[in-house]
């Protein structure tokens, strides 16, 4: 079987290569012509965008990116041209952004209150933080500003406030403070450098700047002599655990994207275009920005997107329709190259399928899971030989071509003991992405969606009387359905094999911690000890002690996303 597959693929390659060599006898074999695209950027993002374009061209020598720095009306004019992709932050061109028919968030920024690290009240402020009300009073008082606005011991210490003369920053700050520009009692400076210098010289000073302005680009840390002023987001007069994001740069970045920082001080970095990109070079560049290019966001003082958000945006670009090219543009050799690529992909797929079928014979899926009191990406089981879906389900093809389906080890650990399940009936048709199972724990429930399409041949009758088998052996005796697949060749390409699944599940642990952090902000903080152990490990069966409202929130904001 194996030799036959490779023989067929090899023959196809020989035929296509022969056709290519004969289709254009005058071709010299030189490199393909350079592809040119245009990328523009607002001035504040020029450093980041130039890094992106330079790195992308290093990886793709056949692509030439023309980078243009534009501002104000220049950005607005880009909306009415075919100038390609434009990168902007939201506030400087908020009115112009609406001129575009396509926009996509590719990163985050934030405006941050900063102070001198030698401030005599820094230690106290790191314990209690400052509220929005206190900041508003400090910025607008006409009775003489002093540090007593924040801490009682600072009544006799004058407060010196600086702000950058920048309309976008002023708009964001006044929005956060619920005031207007005319009410501000501050000293204006021309640029971020002047603000940082003023604060470095004055231990009793305070100011707002962008994240990137307070970053030491040489070591990717907050500048020496500068500290962030912690914000008491919920305004209860103390800096609680969920608000403690100001210790270091990485902790703060993470706090921004999971919602621990005031939303009105957060900004988005947009990619804009007159229409959704269909040019393959532009699409490839954008997908790189959303994948490997995200690493350069934090290196330039910005916040990257979470993994699931990146993938969702890449999927949108992948689903973009490709504009039809004029028939006289595509040469014979180019057509043959496309056919050649198709044969290669088909060969790789056949090889992968063969490998899977061989591996299936030797892989046992009877895996009994034990609980150790905590879970992380290393304790969650993911046997080789299975396919996994992002619905937290697994798929296994039997010898007769039918497919078994169950839930993954991650989900059963998160929910805890399942007391009852609701299953679909034998013979029913199911479609990938629709609800096929409901897990119930003492009245609380979660819906699980189908990883593949097909017809239900049978379901696991053992689960009707003993649903706890799902927790004891999710990959073995706890299987849910046996299905006759109806779109297997297409849908198998959307599933993850064990190695890819293990990488993906790491991000799921980040997401679940972020979800629980947000849940505890709106629910009782008394539940915190049942969520994380010492060292930050996630406790086993973490949803068990939460009520139905949190389960509903988990369904909507975790599973369904």
DOGUSE-690281 format. One record per residue (C-alpha): residue number from 1; x, y, z negated. Coordinates in steps of 0.25 Angstrom, whole numbers, plus 5000, padded with zeros to 4 digits. Each point is the difference from the previous one (the first is absolute). Example, Ala and Ser with C-alpha at 12.3 -4.5 7.8 and 13.67 -1.06 7.14 Angstrom:
SITE/1/5049/4982/4969
SITE/2/5006/5014/5002
***
This chain:
SITE/1/5000/5000/5000
SITE/2/5011/5010/4996
SITE/3/5008/4997/5012
SITE/4/4988/5001/5009
SITE/5/4997/5014/4995
SITE/6/5014/5005/5001
SITE/7/5001/4995/5014
SITE/8/4987/5007/5004
SITE/9/5005/5013/4994
SITE/10/5014/4999/5007
SITE/11/4994/4997/5013
SITE/12/4991/5012/4999
SITE/13/5012/5009/4997
SITE/14/5008/4995/5012
SITE/15/4988/5002/5009
SITE/16/4998/5014/4995
SITE/17/5015/5004/5000
SITE/18/5001/4995/5014
SITE/19/4988/5009/5004
SITE/20/5006/5012/4993
SITE/21/5013/4999/5007
SITE/22/4994/4998/5014
SITE/23/4989/5011/4998
SITE/24/5010/5012/5000
SITE/25/5013/4996/5007
SITE/26/5005/5014/5000
SITE/27/4999/5001/4985
SITE/28/5014/5002/4994
SITE/29/4998/4995/4986
SITE/30/5002/5013/4993
SITE/31/4992/5004/4988
SITE/32/4986/5005/5001
SITE/33/4997/5014/5002
SITE/34/4999/5009/4987
SITE/35/4986/5002/4995
SITE/36/4998/5014/4995
SITE/37/4989/5004/4989
SITE/38/4998/5014/4993
SITE/39/4999/5001/4985
SITE/40/4997/5013/4993
SITE/41/5001/5004/4985
SITE/42/4996/5011/4991
SITE/43/5013/5007/4994
SITE/44/4998/4993/4986
SITE/45/5001/4986/5006
SITE/46/5011/5003/5010
SITE/47/5010/4992/4991
SITE/48/4992/4988/4999
SITE/49/4995/5000/5014
SITE/50/5014/5002/5006
SITE/51/5004/4988/4991
SITE/52/4989/4991/5005
SITE/53/5003/5004/5015
SITE/54/5015/4998/4999
SITE/55/4998/4986/4993
SITE/56/4990/4996/5010
SITE/57/5009/5004/5012
SITE/58/5012/4992/4994
SITE/59/4991/4988/4999
SITE/60/4994/5002/5014
SITE/61/5011/5006/5009
SITE/62/4991/5000/5012
SITE/63/4991/5010/4993
SITE/64/5002/5015/5000
SITE/65/4992/5008/4990
SITE/66/5000/5015/5003
SITE/67/4998/5007/4986
SITE/68/4993/5013/4999
SITE/69/4999/5009/4987
SITE/70/4987/5008/5001
SITE/71/4992/5008/4990
SITE/72/4987/5008/4999
SITE/73/4993/5002/5013
SITE/74/5011/4991/5006
SITE/75/4994/4988/4993
SITE/76/4986/5004/5004
SITE/77/5004/5001/5014
SITE/78/5005/4986/5000
SITE/79/4986/4995/4998
SITE/80/4996/5005/5014
SITE/81/5013/4994/5007
SITE/82/5005/4987/5004
SITE/83/5012/5002/4991
SITE/84/4999/4987/4993
SITE/85/5001/4998/4985
SITE/86/5001/5011/4989
SITE/87/5003/4998/4986
SITE/88/4995/5010/4990
SITE/89/4997/5001/4985
SITE/90/4985/5003/4997
SITE/91/5000/5013/4994
SITE/92/5008/5009/5009
SITE/93/4992/4997/5012
SITE/94/4987/4995/4994
SITE/95/4991/5008/5010
SITE/96/5009/4996/5012
SITE/97/4999/4985/4996
SITE/98/4985/5000/5003
SITE/99/5003/5004/5014
SITE/100/5006/4986/5003
SITE/101/4991/4988/5003
SITE/102/5010/4990/4994
SITE/103/5007/5001/4987
SITE/104/5006/4990/4991
SITE/105/5007/5001/4986
SITE/106/5014/4995/5000
SITE/107/5005/5004/4986
SITE/108/4997/5008/4988
SITE/109/5006/5013/4993
SITE/110/4997/5007/4987
SITE/111/5001/5014/4994
SITE/112/5007/4998/4986
SITE/113/5002/5009/4988
SITE/114/5014/5001/4996
SITE/115/5008/5006/4988
SITE/116/5014/5001/4995
SITE/117/5006/4987/4994
SITE/118/5005/5009/4988
SITE/119/4986/5005/4997
SITE/120/4999/4999/4984
SITE/121/4986/4994/5001
SITE/122/5003/4989/5011
SITE/123/4999/4989/4990
SITE/124/4987/5004/4994
SITE/125/4994/5002/5014
SITE/126/5004/4986/5004
SITE/127/4992/4995/4989
SITE/128/4987/5009/5002
SITE/129/5001/5005/5014
SITE/130/4993/5012/5005
SITE/131/4985/5001/5004
SITE/132/4994/5007/5012
SITE/133/4994/5010/4991
SITE/134/5013/5003/4993
SITE/135/5007/5002/5013
SITE/136/4989/5009/5005
SITE/137/5001/5009/4988
SITE/138/5015/5001/5001
SITE/139/4999/5004/5015
SITE/140/4989/5010/4998
SITE/141/5001/5006/4986
SITE/142/5002/5015/4999
SITE/143/5004/5000/4985
SITE/144/5014/4996/5001
SITE/145/5004/4986/5005
SITE/146/5007/4991/4990
SITE/147/5003/4985/4998
SITE/148/4990/5000/4988
SITE/149/4989/4998/5011
SITE/150/5006/4986/5001
SITE/151/5006/4997/4986
SITE/152/4997/5008/4987
SITE/153/5015/5001/4997
SITE/154/5002/5008/5013
SITE/155/4992/5012/4996
SITE/156/5012/5009/4999
SITE/157/5007/4995/5013
SITE/158/4996/5008/5012
SITE/159/4996/4992/5012
SITE/160/5005/5004/5014
SITE/161/4992/4994/5012
SITE/162/5006/5000/5014
SITE/163/4992/4996/5013
SITE/164/5005/4998/5014
SITE/165/4994/5010/5010
SITE/166/4993/4990/5008
SITE/167/4985/5000/5004
SITE/168/4998/4985/5000
SITE/169/5007/4998/4986
SITE/170/4992/5012/4995
SITE/171/4987/4994/5005
SITE/172/5003/4987/4994
SITE/173/5004/5006/4986
SITE/174/4988/5009/4999
SITE/175/4991/4989/5004
SITE/176/5005/4991/4989
SITE/177/4999/5011/4990
SITE/178/4986/5004/5005
SITE/179/5005/5015/5001
SITE/180/5004/5009/5012
SITE/181/5013/5006/5004
SITE/182/4996/5014/4995
SITE/183/4999/4995/4986
SITE/184/5014/4994/4999
SITE/185/5010/5007/4991
SITE/186/5013/4994/5006
SITE/187/5013/5004/5006
SITE/188/5000/4997/5015
SITE/189/5013/4995/5007
SITE/190/5003/4998/5014
SITE/191/5004/4985/5001
SITE/192/5001/4987/4993
SITE/193/5015/5003/4998
SITE/194/4998/5013/4993
SITE/195/4989/4993/4991
SITE/196/5010/4989/4996
SITE/197/5011/5009/4997
SITE/198/4991/5009/4991
SITE/199/4996/4988/4992
SITE/200/5014/4995/4998
SITE/201/5004/5014/4995
SITE/202/4988/5001/4990
SITE/203/4997/4990/4990
SITE/204/4987/5006/4997
SITE/205/4995/5000/5015
SITE/206/4989/4992/5007
SITE/207/4997/4999/5015
SITE/208/4993/4991/5010
SITE/209/5008/4994/5012
SITE/210/4998/4988/5010
SITE/211/5006/4987/4996
SITE/212/5010/5001/5010
SITE/213/5005/5013/4995
SITE/214/5004/4994/4986
SITE/215/5007/4988/5006
SITE/216/5015/4999/5000
SITE/217/5002/4994/5014
SITE/218/5014/4994/4997
SITE/219/4995/4990/4989
SITE/220/4985/5000/5002
SITE/221/4997/5005/4986
SITE/222/4994/5013/4994
SITE/223/5010/5011/5000
SITE/224/5009/5002/4988
SITE/225/4994/5011/4991
SITE/226/4986/4998/5005
SITE/227/4989/4992/4993
SITE/228/4985/4998/5004
SITE/229/4990/5006/4991
SITE/230/4990/4988/4997
SITE/231/4986/5003/5003
SITE/232/4989/4994/4990
SITE/233/4991/4996/5011
SITE/234/4988/4996/4992
SITE/235/5001/5013/4991
SITE/236/4999/4992/4987
SITE/237/5013/5007/4994
SITE/238/5009/4989/5001
SITE/239/5009/4993/5010
SITE/240/4994/4985/5000
SITE/241/5007/4988/5006
SITE/242/4992/5001/5013
SITE/243/5005/5015/5002
SITE/244/5015/4997/4997
SITE/245/5006/5001/5014
SITE/246/5010/5011/4998
SITE/247/5012/4992/4995
SITE/248/5007/4999/5013
SITE/249/4998/5002/5015
SITE/250/4995/4986/5004
SITE/251/4990/4999/4989
SITE/252/4995/5014/5004
SITE/253/4999/4996/5014
SITE/254/4992/4987/4997
SITE/255/4991/5008/4990
SITE/256/4997/5010/5012
SITE/257/4995/4989/5009
SITE/258/4992/4992/4990
SITE/259/4992/5013/4996
SITE/260/5006/5003/4986
SITE/261/5004/5014/5005
SITE/262/4989/5011/5002
SITE/263/4994/4998/5014
SITE/264/5000/5015/5003
SITE/265/5015/5001/4999
SITE/266/5002/4988/5010
SITE/267/5001/5002/5014
SITE/268/5000/4991/5012
SITE/269/5010/5000/5012
SITE/270/4993/4998/5013
SITE/271/5003/4995/5014
SITE/272/4991/5008/5010
SITE/273/4998/4998/5015
SITE/274/4989/5005/5009
SITE/275/4995/4986/5001
SITE/276/5004/4987/4995
SITE/277/5013/4995/5005
SITE/278/4999/4990/5012
SITE/279/5014/5002/5005
SITE/280/5008/4987/4996
SITE/281/5012/5008/4996
SITE/282/4992/5010/4991
SITE/283/4993/4988/4994
SITE/284/5013/4993/4997
SITE/285/5006/5012/4994
SITE/286/4988/5002/4991
SITE/287/4999/4986/4995
SITE/288/5015/5001/4997
SITE/289/4997/5012/4992
SITE/290/4990/4993/4992
SITE/291/5009/4988/4998
SITE/292/5015/5001/4999
SITE/293/4999/5015/5001
SITE/294/4993/5001/4986
SITE/295/5013/4998/4993
SITE/296/5005/5014/5005
SITE/297/4988/5007/4993
SITE/298/5005/4998/4986
SITE/299/5014/5003/5005
SITE/300/4995/5013/5004
SITE/301/4992/5003/4988
SITE/302/4987/4995/5004
SITE/303/4991/4989/4996
SITE/304/4998/4988/5009
SITE/305/4987/4992/5002
SITE/306/4996/4987/4993
SITE/307/5002/4988/5009
SITE/308/4986/4997/5002
SITE/309/4997/5014/5005
SITE/310/5012/4999/5010
SITE/311/4995/4987/5005
SITE/312/4986/5005/5002
SITE/313/5005/5012/5008
SITE/314/5009/4991/5008
SITE/315/4988/4991/5003
SITE/316/4992/5013/5005
SITE/317/5012/5003/5010
SITE/318/5000/4986/5005
SITE/319/4986/5000/5003
SITE/320/5001/5013/5008
SITE/321/4996/4997/5015
SITE/322/5011/5002/5010
SITE/323/4998/5010/5011
SITE/324/4999/4993/5014
SITE/325/5012/5004/5008
SITE/326/4999/5003/5015
SITE/327/5002/4988/5009
SITE/328/5012/5006/5007
SITE/329/5007/5002/4987
SITE/330/5003/4986/4996
SITE/331/5010/4993/5008
SITE/332/5000/4985/5004
SITE/333/5012/4998/4990
SITE/334/4993/5006/4989
SITE/335/4987/4992/5002
SITE/336/5009/4987/5000
SITE/337/5007/5005/4987
SITE/338/4986/5001/4994
SITE/339/4997/4986/5004
SITE/340/5013/4995/4995
SITE/341/4997/5007/4987
SITE/342/4987/4992/4999
SITE/343/5006/4987/5003
SITE/344/5011/5002/4989
SITE/345/4989/5004/4990
SITE/346/4992/4988/5004
SITE/347/5012/4991/4999
SITE/348/5003/5006/4986
SITE/349/4986/4998/4996
SITE/350/5000/4985/5004
SITE/351/5013/4998/4993
SITE/352/4995/5006/4987
SITE/353/4987/4992/5001
SITE/354/5008/4987/5002
SITE/355/5009/5003/4988
SITE/356/4987/5003/4992
SITE/357/4994/4986/5004
SITE/358/5013/4993/4997
SITE/359/5002/5007/4986
SITE/360/4985/4997/4997
SITE/361/5003/4985/5000
SITE/362/5010/5002/4989
SITE/363/4994/5011/4991
SITE/364/4991/4996/4988
SITE/365/4990/5010/4996
SITE/366/4997/4994/4987
SITE/367/5005/5011/4991
SITE/368/4996/5001/4986
SITE/369/5002/5014/4994
SITE/370/5004/5002/4986
SITE/371/4999/5013/4992
SITE/372/5012/5006/4993
SITE/373/4993/5012/4994
SITE/374/5004/5010/5011
SITE/375/5001/5001/5015
SITE/376/5009/5006/5010
SITE/377/5004/4998/5015
SITE/378/5009/4988/4995
SITE/379/4990/4993/4992
SITE/380/4989/5000/5011
SITE/381/5000/4987/5008
SITE/382/5001/5000/5015
SITE/383/5002/4986/5006
SITE/384/5007/4999/5013
SITE/385/4991/4994/5011
SITE/386/4988/5009/4997
SITE/387/4996/5012/5007
SITE/388/4995/5012/4991
SITE/389/4991/5012/5003
SITE/390/4999/5013/4994
SITE/391/4986/4997/4994
SITE/392/5008/4992/4990
SITE/393/4996/4987/5007
SITE/394/5009/4988/5006
SITE/395/4997/4992/5012
SITE/396/5005/4986/5003
SITE/397/4998/4992/5013
SITE/398/4997/4985/4998
SITE/399/5004/4989/5010
SITE/400/4986/5000/5006
SITE/401/5001/5015/5004
SITE/402/4991/5004/4989
SITE/403/5004/5011/4990
SITE/404/5000/5000/4985
SITE/405/4998/5014/4993
SITE/406/5002/5004/4985
SITE/407/5004/5012/4992
SITE/408/5014/5003/4996
SITE/409/5008/4999/4987
SITE/410/5001/5015/4999
SITE/411/4984/5002/4999
SITE/412/4997/4989/4991
SITE/413/5011/5005/4990
SITE/414/4994/5014/5001
SITE/415/4986/4996/4997
SITE/416/5002/4989/4990
SITE/417/4991/4988/4998
SITE/418/4989/4999/5010
SITE/419/4987/4996/4994
SITE/420/4991/4998/5012
SITE/421/5001/5002/5015
SITE/422/4991/5003/5012
SITE/423/5003/4993/5013
SITE/424/4994/5001/5014
SITE/425/4992/4988/5005
SITE/426/5006/4989/5009
SITE/427/4998/5002/5015
SITE/428/5000/5015/4999
SITE/429/5008/5009/5009
SITE/430/5010/5009/4994
SITE/431/5008/5012/5005
SITE/432/5013/5004/4996
SITE/433/4999/5012/4990
SITE/434/4986/4997/4995
SITE/435/4996/4995/4986
SITE/436/5001/4985/4999
SITE/437/5002/4998/4985
SITE/438/4996/5007/4986
SITE/439/5008/4997/4988
SITE/440/4993/5002/4987
SITE/441/5005/5002/4986
SITE/442/4989/5001/4989
SITE/443/4992/5009/5009
SITE/444/5011/5008/5006
SITE/445/5003/4997/5015
SITE/446/5009/5002/5012
SITE/447/4997/4997/5014
SITE/448/5011/4993/5009
SITE/449/5000/5002/5015
SITE/450/5003/4990/5011
SITE/451/5014/4998/5005
SITE/452/4996/4994/5013
SITE/453/4987/4998/5008
SITE/454/4993/4987/5003
SITE/455/4989/4990/4995
SITE/456/5000/4994/4986
SITE/457/5001/4985/5001
SITE/458/5000/4998/4985
SITE/459/5003/5006/4986
SITE/460/5006/4995/4988
SITE/461/4989/4994/4992
SITE/462/5009/4999/4987
SITE/463/4999/5015/4999
SITE/464/4985/5000/4998
SITE/465/5002/4993/4986
SITE/466/5014/5004/4997
SITE/467/5004/5013/5006
SITE/468/5012/5001/4991
SITE/469/5007/4991/5009
SITE/470/5003/5013/5009
SITE/471/5009/5005/4988
SITE/472/5006/4986/4997
SITE/473/5004/4997/5015
SITE/474/4997/5011/5010
SITE/475/5008/4993/5011
SITE/476/4996/4986/4997
SITE/477/4987/4995/4994
SITE/478/4994/5014/4999
SITE/479/4999/5002/5015
SITE/480/4986/5007/5004
SITE/481/4996/4996/5015
SITE/482/5004/4991/5011
SITE/483/4997/5008/5013
SITE/484/5000/4997/5015
SITE/485/5008/5013/5005
SITE/486/4994/5007/5012
SITE/487/5011/5010/5003
SITE/488/5012/4994/4994
SITE/489/5011/5003/5011
SITE/490/4997/5015/4998
SITE/491/4997/5001/4985
SITE/492/5013/4991/4996
SITE/493/5008/5012/5005
SITE/494/4994/5009/4989
SITE/495/5003/4990/4989
SITE/496/5013/5000/4992
SITE/497/5009/4988/4998
SITE/498/5006/4998/4986
SITE/499/5013/5009/5002
SITE/500/4992/5012/5005
SITE/501/4989/4998/4989
SITE/502/5011/5000/4989
SITE/503/5005/5014/5005
SITE/504/4986/5005/5001
SITE/505/4995/4995/4987
SITE/506/5011/5009/4993
SITE/507/4993/5012/5005
SITE/508/4986/4994/4995
SITE/509/5006/5000/4986
SITE/510/5004/5015/5001
SITE/511/4985/5002/5005
SITE/512/4994/4993/4988
SITE/513/5008/5007/4990
SITE/514/4997/5013/5007
SITE/515/4985/4996/5000
SITE/516/5000/4997/4985
SITE/517/5007/5013/4997
SITE/518/4989/5007/5006
SITE/519/4989/4992/4994
SITE/520/5006/5002/4986
SITE/521/4999/5015/5003
SITE/522/4985/4999/5001
SITE/523/4998/4989/4990
SITE/524/5005/4998/4986
SITE/525/5015/5001/4998
SITE/526/4998/4989/4989
SITE/527/5001/4990/5011
SITE/528/5014/5004/5004
SITE/529/5006/4989/4991
SITE/530/4992/4989/5008
SITE/531/5006/5005/5013
SITE/532/5015/5001/4999
SITE/533/5009/4992/4991
SITE/534/5013/5006/4995
SITE/535/5009/5003/5012
SITE/536/4989/5003/5009
SITE/537/4996/4986/5004
SITE/538/4985/4998/5004
SITE/539/4993/4991/4990
SITE/540/4993/4988/5005
SITE/541/4985/5000/5002
SITE/542/5000/5015/5000
SITE/543/4986/5003/5004
SITE/544/4994/4991/4990
SITE/545/4999/5010/4989
SITE/546/4995/5011/5009
SITE/547/4985/5002/5002
SITE/548/4992/4999/5013
SITE/549/5002/5015/5004
SITE/550/5015/4997/5001
SITE/551/4997/4987/5008
SITE/552/4992/5008/5010
SITE/553/5011/5011/5001
SITE/554/5010/4989/5002
SITE/555/4991/4994/5012
SITE/556/4999/5014/5006
SITE/557/5013/5006/4998
SITE/558/5009/4988/5000
SITE/559/4994/4987/5007
SITE/560/4992/5008/5011
SITE/561/5012/5009/5003
***
